[in-house]
Amino acid sequence: MSARFEVNAQLRQDAGKGASRRLRRQGLVPAILYGGDREPEKISLVHNELVRHLEHEAFYSQILDLKVADKAEQVVIKDLQRHPAKPFILHADFQRISAVEKIRMTIPLHFLNEDSAKGIKLGGMVSRKLTELEIICLPKDLPQYIEIDLLDMAIGDVVHLSKVLLPEGVVLAHAPDLDVPVVTIQSAQVHEEEAEADGEGGEDAEPTPTEPQS
């Protein structure tokens, strides 16, 4: 783990939609802290401080130092609810962790040497089928990301899930089909045809705004 974040929060007593709206008007984000052998706690965070943290990819997948009422504990962020139309965070869930208990996390994939891959030099294009993996590991083994090197990939080459090297102590959260493609280098024509086929599905419906759990 190379990234560490310190998150400041304060306890809150009020619950419900009305209390959450009042917090948001004050520039705060209602949140819940749960897990371990303790009862859930209602907390709040300064919205702008949380937004600054969220600018870092590692914040979503790394262990965080959460300070509540002058006490610090290690947590991970498990859920984040955003306003469907405005740049606001509506609610956050944090889970306490234990050094001896495994956690389930979603980890981003980083693709190395895209510009210098053999297939790219010959006019191919990278097509990412997966951009993240859900894993299980002890907190000490939690990676910031998982790397896939594309340097030797030619046009038509595919990296399947079975070929992704997981760090020691890390396993996939599910029992997936290991033949699932993760990334491929396609000819420009195939890439364009797939993009056109994806666009024929129509636009997704707008999500219905929902009030998050307080």
GROMACS elastic network, one bead per residue, 0.5 to 0.9 nm:
[ bonds ]
;  ai    aj funct       b0    kb
    1     4     6  0.77032   500
    1    62     6  0.74414   500
    1    63     6  0.82592   500
    1   140     6  0.75087   500
    1   141     6  0.76683   500
    1   142     6  0.65216   500
    1   143     6  0.59471   500
    1   144     6  0.61143   500
    2    62     6  0.89457   500
    2   143     6  0.85271   500
    2   144     6  0.71421   500
    3    58     6  0.66957   500
    3    59     6  0.80399   500
    3    62     6  0.70198   500
    3    63     6  0.82444   500
    3    64     6  0.89358   500
    3   144     6  0.73975   500
    4    58     6  0.85515   500
    4    59     6  0.81379   500
    4    62     6  0.72598   500
    4    63     6  0.67793   500
    4    64     6  0.61726   500
    4    65     6  0.73605   500
    5    53     6  0.77260   500
    5    59     6  0.71209   500
    5    62     6  0.83215   500
    5    63     6  0.76089   500
    5    64     6  0.51316   500
    5    65     6  0.59553   500
    5    66     6  0.83103   500
    6    64     6  0.61453   500
    6    66     6  0.59609   500
    6    67     6  0.73227   500
    7    45     6  0.81743   500
    7    49     6  0.82429   500
    7    50     6  0.77363   500
    7    53     6  0.83634   500
    7    64     6  0.69830   500
    7    65     6  0.59928   500
    7    67     6  0.60806   500
    7    68     6  0.87503   500
    8    44     6  0.88602   500
    8    45     6  0.65970   500
    8    46     6  0.79591   500
    8    49     6  0.85467   500
    8    50     6  0.89709   500
    8    65     6  0.84879   500
    8    66     6  0.59843   500
    8    68     6  0.64854   500
    8    69     6  0.89371   500
    9    43     6  0.63085   500
    9    44     6  0.55487   500
    9    46     6  0.74759   500
    9    66     6  0.70873   500
    9    67     6  0.59374   500
    9    68     6  0.50821   500
    9    69     6  0.75425   500
   10    42     6  0.86160   500
   10    43     6  0.54004   500
   10    44     6  0.54957   500
   10    45     6  0.67256   500
   10    67     6  0.80024   500
   10    68     6  0.52839   500
   10    69     6  0.59835   500
   10    70     6  0.89986   500
   11    41     6  0.73513   500
   11    42     6  0.60081   500
   11    44     6  0.64456   500
   11    68     6  0.67497   500
   11    69     6  0.69522   500
   12    15     6  0.81267   500
   12    30     6  0.84607   500
   12    41     6  0.82614   500
   12    42     6  0.55758   500
   12    43     6  0.51878   500
   12    44     6  0.65903   500
   13    42     6  0.69298   500
   13    43     6  0.82837   500
   14    18     6  0.89443   500
   14    19     6  0.58082   500
   14    20     6  0.81792   500
   14    42     6  0.83503   500
   15    18     6  0.77651   500
   15    19     6  0.55991   500
   15    20     6  0.69196   500
   15    42     6  0.79731   500
   15   214     6  0.58775   500
   16    19     6  0.54645   500
   16    20     6  0.62842   500
   16    21     6  0.87854   500
   16   213     6  0.78556   500
   16   214     6  0.57351   500
   17    20     6  0.50704   500
   17    21     6  0.61826   500
   17    22     6  0.87027   500
   17   211     6  0.72547   500
   17   212     6  0.81920   500
   17   213     6  0.80738   500
   17   214     6  0.69040   500
   18    21     6  0.51845   500
   18    22     6  0.63578   500
   18    23     6  0.87976   500
   19    22     6  0.51377   500
   19    23     6  0.63412   500
   19    24     6  0.87874   500
   19    30     6  0.88716   500
   19   214     6  0.84112   500
   20    23     6  0.51313   500
   20    24     6  0.63155   500
   20    25     6  0.87503   500
   20    28     6  0.88251   500
   20    29     6  0.78303   500
   20    30     6  0.60557   500
   20    90     6  0.86159   500
   20    91     6  0.87894   500
   20   212     6  0.89179   500
   20   214     6  0.65990   500
   21    24     6  0.51210   500
   21    25     6  0.62744   500
   21    26     6  0.87681   500
   21    30     6  0.89280   500
   22    25     6  0.51551   500
   22    26     6  0.64997   500
   22    28     6  0.86630   500
   23    26     6  0.51179   500
   23    27     6  0.65779   500
   23    28     6  0.51219   500
   23    29     6  0.65300   500
   23    30     6  0.67984   500
   23    44     6  0.79203   500
   24    27     6  0.50468   500
   24    29     6  0.58707   500
   24    30     6  0.76002   500
   24    47     6  0.80811   500
   24    90     6  0.77164   500
   25    28     6  0.72677   500
   26    29     6  0.89024   500
   26    46     6  0.88448   500
   27    45     6  0.86202   500
   27    46     6  0.61605   500
   27    47     6  0.55610   500
   27    48     6  0.75787   500
   28    44     6  0.61529   500
   28    45     6  0.53989   500
   28    48     6  0.82873   500
   29    43     6  0.84802   500
   29    44     6  0.52918   500
   29    45     6  0.51106   500
   29    46     6  0.61954   500
   29    47     6  0.54803   500
   29    50     6  0.84009   500
   29    89     6  0.67398   500
   29    90     6  0.61513   500
   29    91     6  0.58981   500
   29    92     6  0.74554   500
   30    42     6  0.75140   500
   30    43     6  0.61630   500
   30    45     6  0.67321   500
   30    90     6  0.71464   500
   30    91     6  0.53380   500
   30    92     6  0.68190   500
   30   214     6  0.65207   500
   31    41     6  0.85937   500
   31    42     6  0.61076   500
   31    43     6  0.51740   500
   31    44     6  0.53840   500
   31    45     6  0.73651   500
   31    90     6  0.87035   500
   31    91     6  0.54051   500
   31    93     6  0.55944   500
   31    94     6  0.75158   500
   31   213     6  0.86647   500
   31   214     6  0.67910   500
   32    40     6  0.67445   500
   32    41     6  0.58292   500
   32    43     6  0.58001   500
   32    44     6  0.80103   500
   32    91     6  0.82516   500
   32    92     6  0.65551   500
   32    94     6  0.61201   500
   32    95     6  0.83636   500
   32   213     6  0.88390   500
   32   214     6  0.72993   500
   33    39     6  0.86663   500
   33    40     6  0.55025   500
   33    41     6  0.51179   500
   33    42     6  0.64132   500
   33    43     6  0.69461   500
   33    75     6  0.84722   500
   33    92     6  0.87771   500
   33    93     6  0.61553   500
   33    95     6  0.57819   500
   33    96     6  0.70518   500
   34    37     6  0.89742   500
   34    38     6  0.72907   500
   34    39     6  0.65704   500
   34    41     6  0.64412   500
   34    42     6  0.88707   500
   34    93     6  0.78296   500
   34    94     6  0.64394   500
   34    95     6  0.50750   500
   34    96     6  0.60682   500
   35    38     6  0.65137   500
   35    39     6  0.74077   500
   35    40     6  0.69466   500
   35    94     6  0.84654   500
   35    95     6  0.53601   500
   35    96     6  0.50461   500
   35    97     6  0.71990   500
   36    39     6  0.82173   500
   36    95     6  0.80531   500
   36    96     6  0.58792   500
   36    97     6  0.65900   500
   36    98     6  0.71475   500
   38    41     6  0.86878   500
   42   214     6  0.77113   500
   43    68     6  0.79808   500
   44    47     6  0.88592   500
   44    91     6  0.89816   500
   44    92     6  0.89132   500
   45    48     6  0.87778   500
   45    49     6  0.76786   500
   45    50     6  0.69364   500
   46    49     6  0.54616   500
   46    50     6  0.63333   500
   46    51     6  0.87770   500
   47    50     6  0.52266   500
   47    51     6  0.62131   500
   47    52     6  0.87845   500
   47    88     6  0.80169   500
   47    89     6  0.70703   500
   48    51     6  0.50219   500
   48    52     6  0.62986   500
   48    53     6  0.87897   500
   49    52     6  0.52008   500
   49    53     6  0.65079   500
   49    54     6  0.88149   500
   50    53     6  0.51253   500
   50    54     6  0.62478   500
   50    55     6  0.89266   500
   50    89     6  0.84452   500
   51    54     6  0.50002   500
   51    55     6  0.65803   500
   51    88     6  0.85635   500
   51    89     6  0.77656   500
   52    55     6  0.54263   500
   52    56     6  0.77323   500
   53    56     6  0.58761   500
   53    57     6  0.87923   500
   53    59     6  0.64236   500
   54    57     6  0.69883   500
   54    58     6  0.84955   500
   54    59     6  0.61039   500
   54    60     6  0.73244   500
   55    58     6  0.89231   500
   55    59     6  0.80026   500
   56    59     6  0.56085   500
   56    60     6  0.79139   500
   57    60     6  0.61274   500
   57    61     6  0.76543   500
   57   108     6  0.82883   500
   57   144     6  0.88752   500
   58    61     6  0.54102   500
   58    62     6  0.57166   500
   58   107     6  0.87741   500
   58   108     6  0.86774   500
   58   144     6  0.60936   500
   58   145     6  0.79809   500
   59    62     6  0.56275   500
   59    63     6  0.78828   500
   59    64     6  0.75346   500
   59    76     6  0.85661   500
   59    77     6  0.79999   500
   60    63     6  0.87618   500
   60    76     6  0.77176   500
   60    77     6  0.62965   500
   60    78     6  0.81776   500
   60   105     6  0.89361   500
   60   106     6  0.81749   500
   60   107     6  0.82831   500
   61    76     6  0.72149   500
   61    77     6  0.75182   500
   61    78     6  0.89778   500
   61   105     6  0.64264   500
   61   106     6  0.63494   500
   61   107     6  0.58418   500
   61   108     6  0.79924   500
   61   142     6  0.83485   500
   61   143     6  0.82565   500
   61   144     6  0.66153   500
   61   145     6  0.82235   500
   62    75     6  0.86948   500
   62    76     6  0.64723   500
   62    77     6  0.82567   500
   62   105     6  0.86664   500
   62   107     6  0.88155   500
   62   139     6  0.88844   500
   62   142     6  0.72409   500
   62   143     6  0.77628   500
   62   144     6  0.63629   500
   63    74     6  0.63574   500
   63    75     6  0.57159   500
   63    76     6  0.51547   500
   63    77     6  0.82193   500
   63    97     6  0.84388   500
   63   139     6  0.75089   500
   63   142     6  0.82789   500
   64    73     6  0.81987   500
   64    74     6  0.55847   500
   64    75     6  0.52063   500
   64    76     6  0.57631   500
   64    77     6  0.79244   500
   65    72     6  0.63137   500
   65    73     6  0.57561   500
   65    75     6  0.64522   500
   65    76     6  0.86733   500
   66    71     6  0.81103   500
   66    72     6  0.54312   500
   66    73     6  0.54332   500
   66    74     6  0.60746   500
   66    75     6  0.65429   500
   67    70     6  0.60221   500
   67    71     6  0.53812   500
   67    73     6  0.65914   500
   67    74     6  0.88525   500
   68    71     6  0.52610   500
   68    72     6  0.63099   500
   68    73     6  0.81990   500
   69    72     6  0.83059   500
   73    96     6  0.73542   500
   73    97     6  0.83988   500
   74    95     6  0.85326   500
   74    96     6  0.60694   500
   74    97     6  0.60507   500
   74    98     6  0.80054   500
   75    94     6  0.61674   500
   75    95     6  0.52410   500
   75    97     6  0.54417   500
   75    98     6  0.87982   500
   76    93     6  0.86714   500
   76    94     6  0.56449   500
   76    95     6  0.54022   500
   76    96     6  0.67168   500
   76    97     6  0.72593   500
   76   105     6  0.86358   500
   77    80     6  0.76507   500
   77    92     6  0.74256   500
   77    93     6  0.59998   500
   77    95     6  0.63237   500
   78    92     6  0.77425   500
   78    93     6  0.55075   500
   78    94     6  0.56112   500
   78    95     6  0.64606   500
   78   105     6  0.81547   500
   79    91     6  0.81329   500
   79    92     6  0.56454   500
   79    94     6  0.72613   500
   80    89     6  0.74025   500
   80    90     6  0.77289   500
   80    91     6  0.59663   500
   80    93     6  0.65079   500
   81    84     6  0.88778   500
   81    88     6  0.88870   500
   81    89     6  0.61013   500
   81    90     6  0.53801   500
   81    91     6  0.51350   500
   81    92     6  0.63336   500
   81    93     6  0.89054   500
   81   212     6  0.69977   500
   82    85     6  0.85561   500
   82    86     6  0.80469   500
   82    87     6  0.73957   500
   82    88     6  0.58374   500
   82    90     6  0.52360   500
   82    91     6  0.72007   500
   83    86     6  0.53971   500
   83    87     6  0.65559   500
   83    88     6  0.54160   500
   83    89     6  0.62200   500
   83    90     6  0.61456   500
   83   209     6  0.73547   500
   83   210     6  0.87436   500
   84    87     6  0.82406   500
   84    88     6  0.86315   500
   84   206     6  0.84809   500
   84   207     6  0.69103   500
   84   208     6  0.78513   500
   84   209     6  0.62430   500
   84   210     6  0.88953   500
   85    88     6  0.85435   500
   85   209     6  0.87708   500
   86    89     6  0.88071   500
   89    92     6  0.78375   500
   90   211     6  0.81655   500
   90   212     6  0.68856   500
   91   212     6  0.61764   500
   91   213     6  0.75267   500
   91   214     6  0.74912   500
   92   212     6  0.88976   500
   97   100     6  0.86569   500
   97   101     6  0.72384   500
   97   102     6  0.84229   500
   97   103     6  0.75211   500
   97   139     6  0.76002   500
   98   101     6  0.52969   500
   98   102     6  0.78732   500
   98   103     6  0.87193   500
   98   138     6  0.85366   500
   98   139     6  0.74980   500
   99   102     6  0.78956   500
   99   138     6  0.67755   500
   99   139     6  0.59099   500
   99   140     6  0.71015   500
  100   138     6  0.67481   500
  100   139     6  0.79125   500
  101   137     6  0.83988   500
  101   138     6  0.61270   500
  101   139     6  0.76683   500
  102   136     6  0.63703   500
  102   139     6  0.66307   500
  103   135     6  0.82033   500
  103   136     6  0.55326   500
  103   137     6  0.56872   500
  103   138     6  0.61170   500
  103   139     6  0.67758   500
  103   142     6  0.87299   500
  104   134     6  0.69446   500
  104   135     6  0.56512   500
  104   137     6  0.68720   500
  104   138     6  0.89102   500
  104   173     6  0.68458   500
  105   133     6  0.82682   500
  105   134     6  0.55812   500
  105   135     6  0.54915   500
  105   136     6  0.64573   500
  105   137     6  0.83532   500
  105   142     6  0.84411   500
  105   173     6  0.83661   500
  106   132     6  0.64846   500
  106   133     6  0.55132   500
  106   135     6  0.62129   500
  106   136     6  0.88776   500
  107   131     6  0.87413   500
  107   132     6  0.53876   500
  107   133     6  0.53441   500
  107   134     6  0.61795   500
  107   135     6  0.71510   500
  107   142     6  0.88853   500
  107   143     6  0.75499   500
  107   144     6  0.69682   500
  107   145     6  0.55859   500
  107   146     6  0.71086   500
  108   131     6  0.59906   500
  108   133     6  0.64664   500
  108   134     6  0.88630   500
  108   144     6  0.77914   500
  108   145     6  0.51686   500
  108   146     6  0.65124   500
  108   147     6  0.88172   500
  109   130     6  0.78456   500
  109   131     6  0.52418   500
  109   132     6  0.50258   500
  109   133     6  0.71892   500
  109   145     6  0.57794   500
  109   147     6  0.59009   500
  109   148     6  0.72307   500
  110   131     6  0.78091   500
  110   132     6  0.86565   500
  110   145     6  0.65710   500
  110   146     6  0.59983   500
  110   148     6  0.62457   500
  110   149     6  0.84971   500
  111   114     6  0.66645   500
  111   128     6  0.89713   500
  111   146     6  0.85875   500
  111   147     6  0.59087   500
  111   149     6  0.59548   500
  111   150     6  0.67480   500
  111   183     6  0.87776   500
  112   115     6  0.85993   500
  112   117     6  0.89265   500
  112   147     6  0.68025   500
  112   148     6  0.59903   500
  112   150     6  0.58663   500
  112   151     6  0.73221   500
  113   116     6  0.52768   500
  113   117     6  0.59144   500
  113   148     6  0.89798   500
  113   149     6  0.62672   500
  113   150     6  0.55978   500
  113   151     6  0.52705   500
  114   117     6  0.54464   500
  114   120     6  0.73132   500
  114   126     6  0.73633   500
  114   149     6  0.80380   500
  114   150     6  0.59146   500
  114   151     6  0.68748   500
  115   118     6  0.88325   500
  115   120     6  0.64130   500
  115   121     6  0.76432   500
  115   150     6  0.89606   500
  115   151     6  0.84635   500
  116   119     6  0.84286   500
  116   120     6  0.66839   500
  116   121     6  0.66545   500
  116   150     6  0.82157   500
  116   151     6  0.61544   500
  116   152     6  0.88915   500
  117   120     6  0.52825   500
  117   121     6  0.64755   500
  117   122     6  0.89548   500
  117   149     6  0.88186   500
  117   150     6  0.56514   500
  117   152     6  0.58924   500
  117   153     6  0.59415   500
  117   154     6  0.72192   500
  117   185     6  0.89831   500
  118   121     6  0.53569   500
  118   122     6  0.66543   500
  118   124     6  0.86515   500
  118   150     6  0.83269   500
  118   151     6  0.63667   500
  118   152     6  0.58077   500
  118   153     6  0.57227   500
  118   154     6  0.51242   500
  118   155     6  0.76888   500
  119   122     6  0.51540   500
  119   123     6  0.65681   500
  119   124     6  0.51519   500
  119   125     6  0.75043   500
  119   126     6  0.86045   500
  119   151     6  0.86400   500
  119   152     6  0.80582   500
  119   153     6  0.59319   500
  119   156     6  0.80732   500
  119   157     6  0.83997   500
  119   185     6  0.63557   500
  119   186     6  0.79496   500
  119   187     6  0.83634   500
  120   123     6  0.51484   500
  120   125     6  0.59148   500
  120   126     6  0.75022   500
  120   153     6  0.85295   500
  120   154     6  0.75910   500
  120   155     6  0.75600   500
  120   185     6  0.74664   500
  120   186     6  0.88774   500
  120   187     6  0.89809   500
  121   124     6  0.70976   500
  121   154     6  0.89872   500
  122   154     6  0.82532   500
  122   155     6  0.77371   500
  122   187     6  0.88618   500
  123   155     6  0.83706   500
  123   186     6  0.89344   500
  123   187     6  0.68844   500
  123   188     6  0.68601   500
  124   154     6  0.80988   500
  124   155     6  0.58360   500
  124   156     6  0.86685   500
  124   185     6  0.59895   500
  124   186     6  0.53534   500
  124   188     6  0.55689   500
  124   189     6  0.89485   500
  124   191     6  0.85324   500
  125   155     6  0.80987   500
  125   184     6  0.83222   500
  125   185     6  0.54112   500
  125   186     6  0.53412   500
  125   187     6  0.62020   500
  125   188     6  0.59988   500
  125   191     6  0.68863   500
  126   183     6  0.71661   500
  126   184     6  0.59620   500
  126   186     6  0.64150   500
  126   187     6  0.89167   500
  126   191     6  0.83868   500
  127   182     6  0.86978   500
  127   183     6  0.57298   500
  127   184     6  0.53178   500
  127   185     6  0.60131   500
  127   186     6  0.68904   500
  127   191     6  0.73753   500
  128   131     6  0.66481   500
  128   181     6  0.86162   500
  128   182     6  0.62421   500
  128   184     6  0.65989   500
  128   185     6  0.86967   500
  129   180     6  0.87091   500
  129   181     6  0.63460   500
  129   183     6  0.54012   500
  129   184     6  0.77748   500
  130   133     6  0.76798   500
  130   181     6  0.77268   500
  130   182     6  0.50171   500
  130   183     6  0.69072   500
  131   182     6  0.78342   500
  131   183     6  0.88314   500
  132   145     6  0.85916   500
  132   146     6  0.84310   500
  133   146     6  0.85217   500
  133   172     6  0.73948   500
  133   173     6  0.83637   500
  134   171     6  0.87892   500
  134   172     6  0.61156   500
  134   173     6  0.54785   500
  134   174     6  0.77597   500
  135   142     6  0.89098   500
  135   170     6  0.65888   500
  135   171     6  0.55934   500
  135   174     6  0.79342   500
  136   142     6  0.84193   500
  136   169     6  0.85548   500
  136   170     6  0.59680   500
  136   171     6  0.54829   500
  136   172     6  0.61139   500
  136   173     6  0.53198   500
  137   140     6  0.80349   500
  137   141     6  0.60789   500
  137   142     6  0.62796   500
  137   169     6  0.60142   500
  137   171     6  0.66635   500
  137   172     6  0.88918   500
  137   173     6  0.89967   500
  138   141     6  0.54086   500
  138   142     6  0.65812   500
  138   169     6  0.73281   500
  138   170     6  0.79241   500
  139   142     6  0.52718   500
  140   143     6  0.86489   500
  141   167     6  0.78022   500
  141   168     6  0.73089   500
  141   169     6  0.60048   500
  141   170     6  0.68225   500
  142   145     6  0.87322   500
  142   167     6  0.86852   500
  142   169     6  0.84860   500
  142   170     6  0.74669   500
  143   146     6  0.69608   500
  143   167     6  0.74007   500
  143   170     6  0.84338   500
  146   164     6  0.84291   500
  146   165     6  0.79224   500
  146   166     6  0.70745   500
  146   167     6  0.78979   500
  147   164     6  0.82088   500
  147   165     6  0.79673   500
  147   166     6  0.88196   500
  148   159     6  0.85984   500
  148   164     6  0.68588   500
  148   165     6  0.78941   500
  148   183     6  0.88686   500
  149   152     6  0.78517   500
  149   153     6  0.85636   500
  150   153     6  0.53684   500
  150   154     6  0.87791   500
  150   159     6  0.88019   500
  150   183     6  0.87986   500
  150   184     6  0.89117   500
  150   185     6  0.87965   500
  151   154     6  0.86182   500
  153   156     6  0.81576   500
  153   157     6  0.57165   500
  153   158     6  0.77906   500
  153   159     6  0.87279   500
  153   184     6  0.81335   500
  153   185     6  0.70418   500
  154   157     6  0.54965   500
  154   158     6  0.88624   500
  154   184     6  0.89276   500
  154   185     6  0.66461   500
  154   186     6  0.85978   500
  155   158     6  0.88048   500
  155   184     6  0.79623   500
  155   185     6  0.50535   500
  155   186     6  0.53664   500
  155   187     6  0.61704   500
  156   184     6  0.67539   500
  156   185     6  0.55884   500
  156   186     6  0.54261   500
  156   187     6  0.73324   500
  157   183     6  0.86195   500
  157   184     6  0.57045   500
  157   185     6  0.58773   500
  157   186     6  0.77788   500
  158   181     6  0.64930   500
  158   182     6  0.74558   500
  158   183     6  0.59267   500
  158   185     6  0.68415   500
  158   186     6  0.89990   500
  159   162     6  0.80744   500
  159   163     6  0.62592   500
  159   164     6  0.75017   500
  159   180     6  0.87112   500
  159   181     6  0.59452   500
  159   182     6  0.56659   500
  159   183     6  0.54398   500
  159   184     6  0.62766   500
  160   163     6  0.55242   500
  160   164     6  0.70832   500
  160   178     6  0.66582   500
  160   179     6  0.54313   500
  160   180     6  0.54950   500
  160   182     6  0.53444   500
  160   183     6  0.72988   500
  160   184     6  0.87899   500
  161   164     6  0.54155   500
  161   165     6  0.88710   500
  161   176     6  0.85780   500
  161   177     6  0.77908   500
  161   179     6  0.60285   500
  161   180     6  0.55910   500
  161   181     6  0.61206   500
  161   182     6  0.59158   500
  162   165     6  0.81652   500
  162   177     6  0.84917   500
  162   179     6  0.64444   500
  162   180     6  0.80290   500
  162   181     6  0.89693   500
  163   178     6  0.83513   500
  164   182     6  0.84400   500
  166   169     6  0.82215   500
  166   170     6  0.60657   500
  166   171     6  0.70171   500
  166   172     6  0.84919   500
  167   170     6  0.56171   500
  167   171     6  0.83793   500
  168   171     6  0.84629   500
  171   174     6  0.86137   500
  172   175     6  0.70821   500
  172   176     6  0.80584   500
  173   176     6  0.86437   500
  175   178     6  0.83738   500
  176   179     6  0.85776   500
  176   180     6  0.80279   500
  177   180     6  0.57465   500
  178   181     6  0.82581   500
  181   184     6  0.73747   500
  185   191     6  0.87727   500
  186   189     6  0.79454   500
  186   190     6  0.61066   500
  186   191     6  0.58937   500
  187   190     6  0.53929   500
  187   191     6  0.62166   500
  187   192     6  0.86621   500
  188   191     6  0.50993   500
  188   192     6  0.61402   500
  188   193     6  0.86562   500
  189   192     6  0.51815   500
  189   193     6  0.62163   500
  189   194     6  0.87129   500
  190   193     6  0.50695   500
  190   194     6  0.61932   500
  190   195     6  0.85828   500
  191   194     6  0.52786   500
  191   195     6  0.62299   500
  191   196     6  0.87205   500
  192   195     6  0.50733   500
  192   196     6  0.62100   500
  192   197     6  0.86383   500
  193   196     6  0.51492   500
  193   197     6  0.62041   500
  193   198     6  0.86961   500
  194   198     6  0.61719   500
  194   199     6  0.86469   500
  195   198     6  0.51696   500
  195   199     6  0.63418   500
  195   200     6  0.89799   500
  196   199     6  0.51218   500
  196   200     6  0.65955   500
  197   200     6  0.53680   500
  197   201     6  0.75486   500
  198   201     6  0.60269   500
  198   202     6  0.85610   500
  199   202     6  0.63476   500
  199   203     6  0.81154   500
  200   203     6  0.87191   500
  201   204     6  0.85013   500
  203   206     6  0.89079   500
  204   207     6  0.86544   500
  205   208     6  0.89757   500
  207   210     6  0.88601   500
  211   214     6  0.86721   500
